Amino acid sequence: MPRFLLASWGMESHLDTFLAVGKELRQQGHEVAIYTDSSHRSDVESIGARLIPFQDLNQEAATGIINKVVANRRRPWKLWSWWRQFLIGTIPAQLNDLRRAIHTYAPDVIVSDMALWGPMVVLKETTSIPVAILSHIGFCIQPGEVYGPVAGRAMPPRHTAIQRLRARIITALTGSAARDARKWVNQIRHAEGLPPVSIRMTELCAQMDLCLIPASRQFDYNRDDLPASVRYVGPCLFPSMPPPQLGSSGVRTVIVDEGSLYTKDAVMVQSARQLTGYRTRILAGMHRDPKDLEVGPGSEEAKVKPWQPLQYALDGVHAVVTNGNTESVMAALMRGLPMVVVPSIMDQHEVALRIAECGAGIVLPEGQCTPQTLQAAVARLFAEPSFRDSAEQMGSELRGMNGPKLAALHLEQLAGSPSVKEFYSFAIAR
């Protein structure tokens, strides 16, 4: 049976996708090792996988960099220097660790975090081991004139010439960061005896042997402009999605979820604490003390609770308010729940656009989120049945994909496992 080496940053928003897929691979009888921070040993071992801990790579320092990115989200001129340290400055340490892992574990396939660049920019060409990318976000980052993400600005699909021109201008204005990234990456590649790359790293990501996206093609604008390596597999939640409990309350219940990636100022939560007319449950962000959010005015109907994975808090819920983390959005859609998305950082803006495009919810920009505007947005979710109808339609598709199992099928095919050949036509169809 093939041996898989899964390599992920230790942030839960990244690692949980790998744990979900690793668990499925183990259930299929494969050997699985996960290269990540040692603080996650119990999670890794709980799925029957082997932990290969970071040694040269420093998760604490990397988390500190991400915290600076979040803190400086309104100072874009400062962001690239921090991103460069995180994405490129850590590559030598990644390579040292991963080469030791390859020597001792001898994997047949490397499955890499899209933000862990070592396998993508070096190991793909210096070893004979296939490299797959397992994304932690619900869309493909490959650029595209109509549907692809635009560097530096979240933009919906560009169906007119004016919209496409605007996107090209924004892309040109952010081109210095892309050129700088290539310069630093090519210095590392030169030291490894590799030729320079001339494309954006977002393009290189989709040129690996496989690129798995934990969503559906429909959620990602039904893109038809992607390489054959890109496969949509559906949500890969960890812990897995529990079956719904029957007999939910008829009282309209709204859950507000900060998830694992959130901003300290908690604009969304403070507005949600004043919702009236609904039973409102607020899940504080992972590692946040709920008492930190119980400041200022709040409705008696709104209760702040400690964090838990959203998929375990959805029984009896009728609508969701979220900041747009992929895992939270996918958990809500899997239950067919409409949502208000209040994006603030990173990929949350792109995820929010896709919720609006598929009709499953409303986007409320953080700068416009007040108790009054959030109250009105939630009221719209209940007043207009189309939001729930669209969410239920999307949820039916996502549940049918069976994300971890489909991801495992693709990875087994990449590894050349003979046991999956008769099933792979199903995987290709997805």
C-alpha positions in Angstrom: 0.0 0.0 0.0 1.3 3.5 -0.7 2.8 5.7 2.0 1.6 9.3 2.3 3.5 12.2 3.8 1.1 15.0 4.7 2.9 18.3 5.4 0.9 21.1 7.0 1.4 24.2 9.1 0.2 23.8 12.6 -2.6 26.3 12.5 -5.9 24.5 12.9 -7.5 26.3 9.9 -4.8 24.5 7.8 -4.2 21.2 9.7 -7.8 20.1 10.2 -8.2 19.5 6.4 -5.1 17.3 6.5 -6.4 15.4 9.5 -9.7 14.7 7.8 -8.0 13.3 4.6 -5.3 11.5 6.6 -8.0 9.8 8.7 -9.7 8.5 5.5 -6.4 7.3 4.0 -5.7 5.4 7.2 -9.2 3.8 7.1 -8.3 2.6 3.6 -5.3 0.9 5.0 -2.5 3.2 3.9 0.4 4.4 6.0 0.2 8.1 6.8 2.7 10.4 8.4 1.9 14.1 9.1 4.7 16.6 9.3 3.4 19.4 11.5 4.0 21.1 14.9 4.5 18.7 17.8 1.7 20.4 19.8 -0.8 18.4 17.6 0.6 15.0 18.5 -2.6 13.8 20.1 -4.7 14.8 17.0 -2.3 13.1 14.6 -2.1 9.9 16.7 -5.9 9.9 17.2 -6.4 9.1 13.5 -3.7 6.4 13.5 -1.0 8.5 11.7 2.6 9.0 12.6 3.7 12.5 13.7 6.9 13.9 12.1 7.4 17.0 14.2 8.8 20.3 13.0 12.5 20.6 14.0 14.1 23.4 12.1 10.8 24.9 11.3 9.4 27.1 14.1 5.6 27.2 14.4 5.6 29.7 17.2 7.6 32.2 15.1 5.3 31.5 12.1 2.2 32.1 14.2 3.7 35.4 15.3 4.1 36.5 11.7 0.5 35.6 10.9 -0.7 37.6 13.9 1.2 40.6 12.5 -0.5 40.1 9.2 -3.9 40.1 10.9 -3.0 43.2 13.0 -1.8 45.1 10.0 -4.7 44.2 7.7 -5.6 47.9 7.2 -2.0 48.7 6.4 -1.5 46.8 3.1 1.9 48.5 2.4 3.3 46.5 5.4 1.8 43.1 4.6 4.1 41.8 1.9 7.3 41.9 4.1 5.5 39.7 6.7 4.1 37.4 4.1 7.6 37.0 2.5 9.0 35.9 5.9 6.3 33.4 6.3 6.0 31.9 2.8 9.6 32.2 1.6 11.8 32.8 4.6 10.8 29.5 6.1 11.6 27.4 3.0 15.1 26.4 4.0 13.9 25.1 7.4 11.1 23.2 5.6 13.5 21.6 3.3 15.8 20.5 6.0 13.0 18.9 7.9 11.3 17.3 4.9 14.5 15.8 3.5 15.0 14.1 6.9 11.4 12.9 6.7 11.9 11.6 3.2 15.0 9.7 4.2 13.5 8.0 7.2 9.9 7.6 6.0 10.3 7.1 2.2 6.9 8.4 1.1 5.3 7.5 -2.2 3.4 10.9 -2.3 3.9 14.2 -0.6 0.7 16.1 0.2 1.5 19.7 0.9 -0.2 22.7 2.5 -0.5 25.4 -0.2 1.2 27.8 2.2 4.2 25.4 2.8 6.2 26.2 -0.3 9.2 23.9 0.1 7.6 20.9 -1.7 6.2 23.1 -4.5 9.3 25.2 -5.3 12.0 22.6 -4.7 11.1 19.0 -3.8 8.8 18.5 -6.8 11.9 18.8 -9.1 14.7 17.4 -6.9 13.0 14.2 -5.9 11.0 11.5 -7.9 8.1 11.8 -5.4 4.8 13.2 -6.7 3.6 16.4 -5.0 -0.1 17.1 -4.3 -1.4 20.4 -2.9 -4.3 20.1 -0.4 -5.9 23.5 -0.1 -7.5 24.6 3.2 -9.7 27.2 1.4 -12.8 26.7 -0.7 -11.6 28.0 -4.0 -8.7 27.6 -6.4 -6.1 30.4 -6.2 -5.1 29.9 -9.9 -5.5 33.3 -11.6 -8.0 33.7 -14.4 -9.3 36.6 -16.4 -12.9 36.0 -15.6 -13.2 33.8 -12.5 -9.7 33.7 -10.8 -8.8 35.6 -7.7 -7.3 39.0 -8.3 -4.1 39.7 -6.3 -4.7 42.4 -3.7 -8.5 42.8 -4.1 -11.4 40.4 -3.8 -13.5 40.8 -7.0 -16.5 38.9 -8.3 -16.4 37.3 -11.8 -15.6 39.8 -14.5 -18.1 39.4 -17.3 -17.6 42.7 -19.0 -14.6 44.3 -20.7 -14.5 47.1 -18.2 -14.5 44.7 -15.3 -11.7 42.7 -16.8 -9.7 45.9 -17.5 -10.1 47.0 -13.9 -8.8 43.6 -12.7 -5.8 43.8 -15.0 -4.9 47.3 -13.6 -5.2 46.0 -10.0 -3.0 43.0 -10.9 -0.4 45.3 -12.5 -0.4 47.5 -9.4 0.3 44.4 -7.2 2.9 43.0 -9.5 5.9 44.2 -7.5 5.0 41.7 -4.7 4.8 38.8 -7.3 8.1 39.8 -8.8 9.7 40.0 -5.4 8.4 36.6 -4.5 9.8 35.1 -7.7 13.2 36.8 -7.0 13.5 35.3 -3.6 12.1 31.9 -4.7 14.6 31.8 -7.6 17.5 32.5 -5.3 16.5 29.3 -3.4 16.0 27.4 -6.6 19.4 28.5 -8.0 21.1 27.2 -4.8 19.3 23.9 -5.5 20.5 23.8 -9.1 17.1 24.5 -10.5 16.1 26.9 -13.3 14.2 30.1 -12.4 10.4 30.2 -12.5 8.7 33.0 -14.4 5.1 32.6 -13.2 3.2 33.6 -10.1 3.3 31.2 -7.2 -0.5 30.9 -7.4 0.0 29.5 -10.9 2.8 27.2 -9.8 0.5 25.8 -7.1 -2.0 24.5 -9.7 0.8 22.9 -11.8 1.7 20.3 -9.2 0.7 16.7 -9.8 -2.6 17.3 -8.1 -4.3 20.2 -6.5 -7.3 19.4 -4.2 -9.9 22.0 -3.3 -12.2 21.3 -0.3 -15.4 22.7 -2.0 -17.4 22.1 -5.2 -16.8 23.5 -8.6 -20.2 25.1 -8.4 -19.2 27.0 -5.2 -16.1 28.3 -7.1 -18.1 29.9 -9.9 -18.2 26.7 -12.0 -14.7 27.5 -13.2 -13.8 25.9 -16.6 -10.3 27.5 -17.0 -8.2 25.3 -14.7 -5.5 22.7 -15.4 -6.5 19.1 -15.2 -4.5 18.8 -11.9 -7.2 20.8 -10.1 -9.9 18.6 -8.5 -12.8 19.7 -6.3 -13.4 17.2 -3.6 -15.9 18.8 -1.2 -15.6 19.8 2.4 -12.9 18.0 4.5 -14.0 18.8 8.0 -12.3 17.6 11.2 -13.8 16.4 13.3 -16.2 15.0 10.7 -19.7 16.3 10.2 -22.1 14.6 12.7 -25.6 13.5 11.6 -28.3 16.1 12.5 -30.4 15.5 15.6 -34.1 15.3 14.9 -36.7 17.4 16.7 -35.1 20.8 16.5 -36.7 23.7 18.2 -39.2 25.9 16.3 -37.7 29.0 17.8 -35.7 30.9 15.2 -32.1 30.4 16.3 -29.0 32.2 14.9 -25.5 31.0 15.5 -22.6 33.5 15.2 -19.2 31.9 14.7 -15.7 33.5 14.9 -14.0 30.2 14.0 -10.3 29.6 14.2 -9.2 32.8 12.4 -10.6 36.1 13.6 -9.7 39.7 14.4 -9.4 41.0 18.0 -11.7 43.9 17.6 -14.7 41.5 17.1 -16.9 43.9 15.1 -19.2 41.1 14.0 -19.7 39.6 17.5 -20.3 43.0 19.1 -23.0 43.7 16.6 -24.5 40.2 16.9 -24.7 40.6 20.7 -27.5 43.1 20.1 -29.6 40.9 17.8 -33.2 40.8 19.0 -36.1 38.6 18.0 -34.0 35.4 17.7 -32.3 33.0 20.0 -28.7 33.9 19.4 -25.7 31.7 20.2 -22.2 33.2 19.8 -19.2 30.9 19.5 -16.1 32.8 20.7 -13.1 32.3 18.5 -10.7 29.4 19.1 -8.4 30.3 22.0 -10.5 33.3 22.9 -12.0 33.7 26.4 -15.8 34.3 26.0 -15.6 36.9 28.8 -13.5 39.0 26.5 -16.5 39.4 24.2 -19.1 40.2 26.9 -18.3 43.9 26.9 -20.8 46.7 26.1 -24.5 46.4 25.4 -26.0 43.1 24.6 -29.4 41.5 24.2 -30.7 39.0 26.8 -31.4 36.7 23.8 -27.7 36.5 22.8 -25.4 34.2 24.7 -21.6 33.9 24.2 -20.3 30.3 24.4 -16.8 28.8 24.3 -15.4 27.8 20.9 -16.2 24.4 19.4 -16.1 23.3 15.7 -19.2 24.8 14.1 -20.4 21.5 12.7 -21.0 20.3 16.3 -23.2 23.3 17.2 -25.7 23.4 14.3 -28.6 21.3 15.7 -31.7 23.5 16.0 -30.0 26.4 14.1 -31.8 28.2 11.3 -29.2 30.7 10.1 -25.5 31.4 10.5 -23.5 34.6 10.9 -19.8 34.0 10.1 -16.7 35.9 9.1 -16.1 33.6 6.2 -13.6 31.0 7.3 -13.8 28.1 4.8 -14.4 25.4 7.4 -17.3 27.4 9.0 -18.9 28.2 5.7 -18.7 24.6 4.5 -20.2 23.3 7.8 -23.1 25.7 7.4 -23.7 24.7 3.8 -23.5 21.0 4.6 -26.5 21.6 6.8 -28.2 23.8 4.1 -28.1 26.9 6.3 -28.2 30.4 4.9 -25.7 32.9 6.2 -24.6 36.4 6.6 -20.9 36.7 6.0 -18.9 39.6 7.6 -15.4 39.1 6.1 -12.4 40.9 7.6 -9.1 39.2 6.7 -7.3 37.0 4.1 -9.4 34.6 2.1 -12.6 35.4 3.9 -13.5 38.1 1.3 -13.2 35.7 -1.6 -15.3 33.1 0.3 -17.9 35.7 1.0 -18.2 36.6 -2.7 -18.9 33.0 -3.5 -21.6 32.7 -0.9 -23.3 35.7 -2.5 -22.8 34.3 -6.1 -24.4 31.0 -5.3 -27.3 32.7 -3.5 -26.8 31.1 -0.1 -26.3 34.3 1.8 -25.6 38.0 2.2 -22.2 39.7 2.4 -22.0 42.5 5.0 -18.6 44.3 4.8 -17.0 44.6 8.2 -16.9 48.4 7.8 -20.7 48.5 7.4 -21.5 46.0 10.1 -23.5 47.6 12.9 -26.2 46.2 15.2 -28.8 47.8 12.8 -27.3 46.5 9.5 -26.7 43.0 10.9 -30.3 42.9 12.3 -31.6 43.8 8.8 -29.4 41.2 7.1 -30.5 38.4 9.4 -34.1 39.4 8.9 -33.7 39.2 5.1 -32.4 35.6 5.4 -35.7 34.6 7.1 -37.9 36.8 4.9 -36.6 35.6 1.5 -36.8 31.7 1.1 -34.4 31.8 -1.9 -31.4 32.0 0.5 -32.4 28.8 2.3 -33.3 27.1 -1.0 -29.9 27.9 -2.5 -28.1 26.8 0.7 -30.0 23.5 0.7 -29.2 22.9 -2.9 -25.5 23.6 -2.3 -25.5 21.4 0.8 -27.0 18.5 -1.1 -24.2 18.6 -3.6 -21.5 19.0 -1.0 -22.7 16.1 1.1 -22.8 13.9 -2.0 -19.2 14.6 -2.7 -18.0 13.0 0.6 -14.9 15.2 0.6 -12.2 13.1 2.5 -13.1 9.9 0.6 -12.9 11.6 -2.7 -9.6 13.3 -1.8 -8.3 9.9 -0.8 -9.3 8.4 -4.1 -7.4 11.1 -6.0 -4.4 10.6 -3.9 -4.5 6.8 -4.2 -4.6 7.2 -8.0 -1.7 9.6 -7.9 0.3 7.0 -5.9 -0.6 4.3 -8.5 -2.6 2.2 -6.1 -4.2 -0.7 -8.1 -7.0 -1.0 -5.6 -8.7 2.2 -6.8 -8.6 1.9 -10.6 -12.1 0.6 -10.9 -13.5 3.5 -8.8 -11.5 6.3 -10.3 -14.0 7.1 -13.0 -16.3 8.3 -10.2 -13.5 10.6 -8.8 -12.7 12.0 -12.2 -16.4 12.9 -12.7 -16.3 15.0 -9.6 
